[in-house]
Amino acid sequence: MRDDSSSTDVATNAAVTRLLYRPEEVAHALCLSRTKVFELIAAGELRSVKIGHLRRITADAVADYIDTLERR
C-alpha cells in the first residue's frame, strides 16, 4: 500500500507562519504606495532583506517601523 503524505504536507504547510512579505503586501497593510515602501527602505526607516534580486520585509521590521512612528 502506498503512503500518500501529500495531504499531510498541505495541512502542515497551512500552519506555517509567514516570515517574509513582499513590499506590495507591506504597502497594502500600511495603506501606503509601493513606491513609498521602497523610499522607506532606501532611507533606512524600514528594514528589509534581499534574496537574489527580490526584496522582502519581515513582520518584525514592520512592527519596529510602526513603533518608531508611535514614539515620534
Backbone torsions as a table, in degrees:
resi	resn	phi	psi	omega
1	MET	NA	136.6	-176.4
2	ARG	-85.8	134.0	178.2
3	ASP	-91.4	107.4	-179.9
4	ASP	-99.0	99.9	-176.7
5	SER	-94.9	9.2	-178.6
6	SER	-62.9	-35.8	178.4
7	SER	-68.3	-32.7	176.3
8	THR	-68.0	-40.6	179.2
9	ASP	-61.8	-40.9	179.1
10	VAL	-63.0	-44.4	179.5
11	ALA	-64.4	-39.9	179.2
12	THR	-67.1	-44.4	-179.1
13	ASN	-64.3	-31.8	179.7
14	ALA	-65.1	-25.8	-177.8
15	ALA	-89.0	-6.3	-178.3
16	VAL	-76.6	129.9	178.2
17	THR	-82.0	133.3	178.4
18	ARG	-67.3	139.7	-179.4
19	LEU	-105.8	-27.5	-176.3
20	LEU	-128.5	146.0	-179.2
21	TYR	-128.1	147.8	175.6
22	ARG	-73.4	150.7	177.9
23	PRO	-55.0	-35.1	178.4
24	GLU	-63.6	-37.5	178.9
25	GLU	-68.7	-40.1	178.6
26	VAL	-67.1	-41.0	177.8
27	ALA	-58.4	-45.8	179.5
28	HIS	-62.6	-44.7	-178.3
29	ALA	-63.8	-33.9	-178.2
30	LEU	-96.0	3.0	-177.2
31	CYS	56.4	45.9	177.9
32	LEU	-122.7	168.8	173.8
33	SER	-83.7	159.5	176.1
34	ARG	-59.9	-40.0	179.1
35	THR	-61.0	-42.7	179.8
36	LYS	-63.3	-39.3	177.8
37	VAL	-61.0	-44.3	178.2
38	PHE	-66.4	-33.3	175.1
39	GLU	-64.5	-42.3	177.9
40	LEU	-63.1	-39.4	177.5
41	ILE	-64.0	-48.1	-178.4
42	ALA	-62.1	-34.0	-179.7
43	ALA	-80.3	-7.2	-179.2
44	GLY	81.2	11.4	-179.7
45	GLU	-84.8	-23.6	179.6
46	LEU	-128.8	115.6	-179.4
47	ARG	-71.4	148.9	176.4
48	SER	-152.4	168.5	176.2
49	VAL	-123.4	154.2	178.4
50	LYS	-115.2	129.2	177.9
51	ILE	-122.0	103.4	-173.2
52	GLY	64.9	-124.0	176.6
53	HIS	-97.9	5.0	-177.6
54	LEU	-93.2	142.1	175.8
55	ARG	-107.6	130.3	179.2
56	ARG	-132.4	154.2	-175.7
57	ILE	-128.2	133.6	179.3
58	THR	-82.9	157.1	175.5
59	ALA	-62.3	-36.0	177.6
60	ASP	-63.1	-37.7	178.8
61	ALA	-64.6	-39.7	177.6
62	VAL	-65.1	-45.1	179.2
63	ALA	-61.6	-41.6	178.3
64	ASP	-63.9	-40.0	178.3
65	TYR	-62.0	-44.4	179.0
66	ILE	-64.4	-42.3	177.3
67	ASP	-58.8	-41.3	178.4
68	THR	-62.6	-41.5	177.9
69	LEU	-62.3	-41.1	-178.1
70	GLU	-67.9	-30.9	-179.4
71	ARG	-77.9	-18.6	-178.3
72	ARG	-69.9	NA	NA
